[in-house]
């Protein structure tokens, strides 16, 4: 890894949630590399370990932790919520600034991306502080794409200069504020939907993914005309409503293909796609592989 120093020093500070005193949550030897002060507003670090059992801690930045496969499961405590989930590529833990956290897992690696609260607010053009919701296990391709792009940039020795990493961090901050802000915590992104309207729409989409999600229904949920809703939704999410619904359905299809023996046809109709051929076309467009090949890749890995 091309980095700043031979022995990297962590630039993601952690503190005891009771006393506020700075504490270390992992041995220094687990830190493989750190972007340090390379980019304003964001730090990216990779930690590799044989075993991790942190004390309770808080961070002053918003942290997304991208878990790499290794030990079978990870235990996460976020404030009063506890959960355990299987480790696999693409699983992310979202730890908002100020949330009490504790992590336990066996061997493996975690890619940590830590954003300052001010960067998240500025990227979203918020008029007041943005409070993010804590999540123990997310499967969010957008977070994964940005985190791995930052990792690749660091691994190549930062060839694109400061602007690339900071632009990617801004995009990540906007995504987090749009998708995971607590209700009522942030104001409208310029030209986009107000946070409370967006939250209602996203919840409606998630609750009706297996049905025929229509634009007029989404507009009614948002309390806007269809034209204004479609325009503002794209400003908030970066894609039109119909494209967002397709992507959410594809994300639901992945665990069905990975973890069940349901036929492609059964998955197709369970998620509201018109036909297996249409589902295959859209799945390949979004992921680069067919549903059958996606499923086979996990079965092949199990045999290895």
C-alpha positions as CSV (number, residue, x, y, z in Angstrom):
1,X,0.0,0.0,0.0
2,X,1.3,3.4,-0.9
3,X,0.7,5.6,2.1
4,X,2.0,8.5,4.2
5,X,4.3,6.6,6.6
6,X,5.8,3.2,7.1
7,X,3.9,2.8,10.4
8,X,0.5,4.4,9.9
9,X,-1.2,6.2,12.8
10,X,-5.0,6.1,13.1
11,X,-6.7,9.4,12.4
12,X,-10.2,8.2,13.5
13,X,-10.4,9.1,17.2
14,X,-12.6,7.0,19.6
15,X,-13.6,8.0,23.1
16,X,-15.1,6.3,26.2
17,X,-18.8,7.0,26.0
18,X,-19.0,7.6,29.8
19,X,-16.0,9.8,30.4
20,X,-15.2,11.3,27.0
21,X,-11.6,10.3,27.4
22,X,-9.8,9.1,24.2
23,X,-9.4,5.3,24.1
24,X,-7.9,2.8,21.7
25,X,-10.4,0.1,20.5
26,X,-7.9,-2.1,18.6
27,X,-4.1,-2.8,18.8
28,X,-2.1,-0.4,16.6
29,X,-0.7,-3.4,14.7
30,X,-4.1,-4.0,13.2
31,X,-3.9,-0.7,11.2
32,X,-2.7,-1.6,7.7
33,X,-2.8,1.9,6.3
34,X,-4.5,5.3,6.7
35,X,-5.2,8.2,4.4
36,X,-4.4,10.4,7.4
37,X,-4.8,14.1,6.5
38,X,-4.7,13.5,2.7
39,X,-8.3,14.6,2.2
40,X,-10.3,17.3,4.0
41,X,-13.3,16.0,5.8
42,X,-12.7,12.3,5.3
43,X,-10.3,9.6,6.6
44,X,-10.1,6.1,5.1
45,X,-8.3,3.3,7.0
46,X,-8.0,-0.5,6.6
47,X,-7.7,-2.7,9.7
48,X,-6.8,-6.4,9.6
49,X,-7.0,-8.5,12.7
50,X,-7.1,-12.1,14.1
51,X,-9.8,-11.2,16.6
52,X,-11.6,-8.0,17.5
53,X,-13.5,-7.2,20.7
54,X,-13.8,-3.5,21.3
55,X,-14.7,-1.8,24.5
56,X,-17.8,0.5,24.2
57,X,-16.8,3.7,22.3
58,X,-18.1,6.7,20.5
59,X,-16.7,8.5,17.4
60,X,-17.0,12.2,16.6
61,X,-17.2,11.4,12.8
62,X,-19.9,9.5,10.9
63,X,-18.3,6.1,10.2
64,X,-19.1,3.5,7.6
65,X,-17.3,0.2,8.2
66,X,-17.2,-2.1,5.1
67,X,-16.7,-5.6,6.4
68,X,-14.5,-8.0,4.5
69,X,-15.2,-11.8,4.7
70,X,-13.3,-13.8,7.3
71,X,-14.9,-15.0,10.5
72,X,-18.5,-16.3,10.1
73,X,-20.3,-13.6,12.1
74,X,-20.1,-10.1,13.5
75,X,-21.7,-8.9,16.7
76,X,-22.7,-5.2,16.8
77,X,-24.1,-3.1,19.6
78,X,-25.4,0.4,18.6
79,X,-26.7,2.3,21.6
80,X,-29.4,-0.1,23.0
81,X,-29.7,-2.2,19.8
82,X,-27.8,-5.5,19.4
83,X,-27.5,-7.7,16.4
84,X,-25.4,-10.5,14.9
85,X,-25.0,-11.0,11.1
86,X,-23.0,-13.1,8.7
87,X,-19.9,-11.6,7.1
88,X,-19.9,-11.3,3.4
89,X,-18.8,-8.9,0.7
90,X,-20.8,-5.7,0.7
91,X,-22.0,-5.6,4.3
92,X,-21.7,-2.2,5.9
93,X,-22.1,-0.9,9.5
94,X,-23.2,2.7,9.8
95,X,-22.0,4.3,13.0
96,X,-23.2,7.9,13.3
97,X,-21.2,10.4,15.3
98,X,-22.0,10.2,19.0
99,X,-23.6,6.8,19.0
100,X,-22.4,4.3,21.5
101,X,-20.9,1.3,19.7
102,X,-19.2,-2.1,20.4
103,X,-18.0,-4.6,17.8
104,X,-16.9,-8.2,18.1
105,X,-15.7,-10.5,15.3
106,X,-13.0,-13.0,14.5
107,X,-10.3,-12.8,11.8
108,X,-10.9,-10.5,8.8
109,X,-10.6,-6.9,7.7
110,X,-12.7,-3.7,7.9
111,X,-12.4,-0.7,5.6
112,X,-13.3,2.3,7.6
113,X,-14.5,5.6,6.0
114,X,-15.0,8.4,8.5
115,X,-16.7,11.7,7.5
116,X,-16.9,14.9,9.5
117,X,-20.5,15.9,10.4
118,X,-19.9,19.2,8.7
119,X,-19.0,17.5,5.4
120,X,-22.2,15.5,5.5
121,X,-24.3,18.6,6.1
122,X,-22.5,20.7,3.4
123,X,-22.8,17.9,0.8
124,X,-26.5,17.8,1.4
125,X,-27.0,21.6,1.6
126,X,-28.7,21.1,4.9
127,X,-29.8,24.2,6.9
128,X,-29.5,22.4,10.3
129,X,-27.5,19.4,11.7
130,X,-28.1,16.1,10.0
131,X,-28.6,13.2,12.4
132,X,-28.0,9.8,10.9
133,X,-29.7,6.5,11.8
134,X,-27.4,3.7,13.1
135,X,-27.4,0.4,11.1
136,X,-25.6,-2.8,12.1
137,X,-25.8,-4.5,8.7
138,X,-26.6,-2.6,5.4
139,X,-26.3,-3.8,1.9
140,X,-25.9,-0.6,0.0
141,X,-24.1,-0.7,-3.3
142,X,-23.6,3.0,-3.5
143,X,-21.7,3.0,-0.2
144,X,-19.6,0.1,-1.3
145,X,-18.8,1.7,-4.7
146,X,-17.6,4.9,-3.1
147,X,-15.6,3.2,-0.3
148,X,-13.8,0.9,-2.6
149,X,-13.1,3.7,-5.0
150,X,-11.4,5.6,-2.2
151,X,-9.5,2.5,-1.2
152,X,-8.3,2.0,-4.8
153,X,-7.2,5.6,-5.0
154,X,-5.2,5.3,-1.8
155,X,-3.7,2.0,-3.0
156,X,-2.5,3.6,-6.2
157,X,-0.7,6.3,-4.3
158,X,-3.4,9.1,-4.6
159,X,-2.7,9.8,-8.3
160,X,-5.8,11.9,-8.8
161,X,-4.8,14.5,-6.2
162,X,-7.0,16.0,-3.4
163,X,-10.0,16.8,-5.5
164,X,-10.9,13.1,-6.3
165,X,-11.1,11.8,-2.8
166,X,-12.9,14.9,-1.5
167,X,-15.4,14.7,-4.3
168,X,-16.1,11.1,-3.6
169,X,-16.5,11.9,0.1
170,X,-19.0,14.6,-0.7
171,X,-21.0,12.2,-2.8
172,X,-21.0,9.7,0.1
173,X,-22.0,12.4,2.5
174,X,-25.0,13.4,0.3
175,X,-26.0,9.8,0.0
176,X,-25.9,9.1,3.7
177,X,-27.9,12.3,4.5
178,X,-30.5,11.5,1.8
179,X,-31.0,7.8,2.6
180,X,-30.2,7.5,6.3
181,X,-31.0,10.8,8.0
182,X,-33.4,10.6,11.0
183,X,-36.8,12.0,10.3
184,X,-36.9,15.8,10.6
185,X,-33.1,16.1,11.1
186,X,-32.2,17.8,7.9
187,X,-33.8,20.4,5.6
188,X,-34.3,20.2,1.9
189,X,-31.4,19.6,-0.4
190,X,-31.4,22.4,-3.0
191,X,-33.9,21.4,-5.6
192,X,-34.7,18.1,-4.0
193,X,-37.4,16.6,-1.7
194,X,-37.7,17.7,1.9
195,X,-36.4,15.1,4.2
196,X,-39.8,14.2,5.6
197,X,-41.3,13.8,2.2
198,X,-38.4,11.7,1.0
199,X,-38.6,9.4,4.0
200,X,-42.3,8.8,3.4
201,X,-41.6,8.0,-0.3
202,X,-38.7,5.6,0.4
203,X,-40.7,3.8,3.1
204,X,-43.6,3.4,0.7
205,X,-41.3,2.0,-2.0
206,X,-39.8,-0.5,0.3
207,X,-43.2,-1.6,1.6
208,X,-44.5,-2.1,-2.0
209,X,-41.6,-3.4,-4.0
210,X,-43.4,-6.6,-4.9
211,X,-46.4,-4.6,-6.3
212,X,-46.7,-2.2,-9.3
213,X,-45.2,1.0,-7.9
214,X,-46.7,3.8,-9.9
215,X,-45.5,7.4,-10.2
216,X,-48.9,8.9,-9.3
217,X,-49.0,6.9,-6.1
218,X,-45.5,8.1,-5.2
219,X,-46.4,11.7,-5.9
220,X,-49.5,11.4,-3.7
221,X,-47.3,10.0,-0.8
222,X,-45.0,13.0,-1.3
223,X,-47.9,15.4,-1.5
224,X,-46.7,16.9,-4.9
225,X,-47.7,16.9,-8.5
226,X,-46.2,14.1,-10.6
227,X,-44.0,16.5,-12.5
228,X,-42.6,18.2,-9.5
229,X,-42.2,15.0,-7.6
230,X,-40.3,13.3,-10.4
231,X,-38.0,16.3,-10.8
232,X,-37.3,16.7,-7.1
233,X,-36.9,12.9,-6.5
234,X,-34.1,12.8,-9.1
235,X,-32.4,15.8,-7.6
236,X,-32.4,14.0,-4.2
237,X,-31.5,10.4,-5.3
238,X,-29.6,11.0,-8.5
239,X,-31.9,8.7,-10.6
240,X,-35.6,8.9,-11.7
241,X,-38.1,7.2,-9.5
242,X,-38.6,4.2,-11.8
243,X,-34.8,3.6,-11.9
244,X,-34.6,3.7,-8.2
245,X,-37.4,1.2,-7.8
246,X,-35.6,-1.2,-10.2
247,X,-32.4,-0.9,-8.2
248,X,-34.2,-1.6,-4.9
249,X,-35.8,-4.7,-6.4
250,X,-32.4,-5.9,-7.7
251,X,-31.0,-5.5,-4.1
252,X,-33.9,-7.6,-2.8
253,X,-33.2,-10.2,-5.4
254,X,-29.6,-10.7,-4.4
255,X,-30.2,-12.4,-1.1
256,X,-33.0,-14.5,-2.7
257,X,-30.6,-15.7,-5.3
258,X,-27.7,-16.1,-2.8
259,X,-29.5,-17.7,0.1
260,X,-32.4,-19.7,-1.3
261,X,-33.1,-22.3,-4.0
262,X,-36.0,-20.4,-5.5
263,X,-36.2,-20.6,-9.2
264,X,-35.3,-17.5,-11.3
265,X,-39.0,-17.4,-12.3
266,X,-40.1,-17.4,-8.7
267,X,-37.7,-14.6,-7.8
268,X,-38.9,-12.7,-10.9
269,X,-42.6,-12.7,-10.0
270,X,-42.0,-12.4,-6.2
271,X,-40.4,-9.0,-6.8
272,X,-42.9,-7.7,-9.4
273,X,-40.8,-8.0,-12.6
274,X,-42.8,-8.6,-15.7
275,X,-41.0,-11.7,-17.0
276,X,-37.8,-13.7,-16.3
277,X,-36.2,-12.3,-19.4
278,X,-36.9,-8.7,-18.3
279,X,-35.6,-9.5,-14.8
280,X,-32.4,-11.0,-16.3
281,X,-31.9,-8.0,-18.6
282,X,-32.2,-5.5,-15.7
283,X,-30.2,-7.6,-13.3
284,X,-27.3,-7.8,-15.8
285,X,-27.5,-4.1,-16.5
286,X,-27.2,-3.2,-12.8
287,X,-24.7,-5.9,-11.7
288,X,-22.8,-6.9,-14.9
289,X,-23.8,-10.6,-14.5
290,X,-27.0,-12.6,-15.0
291,X,-29.0,-13.8,-12.1
292,X,-27.9,-17.4,-12.8
293,X,-24.2,-16.4,-12.8
294,X,-24.6,-14.3,-9.7
295,X,-26.1,-17.3,-7.9
296,X,-23.5,-19.7,-9.2
297,X,-20.7,-17.5,-8.0
298,X,-21.8,-18.1,-4.4
299,X,-22.3,-21.8,-4.9
300,X,-18.8,-22.0,-6.4
301,X,-17.3,-20.1,-3.4
302,X,-19.0,-22.5,-1.0
303,X,-17.5,-25.5,-2.7
304,X,-14.0,-23.9,-2.5
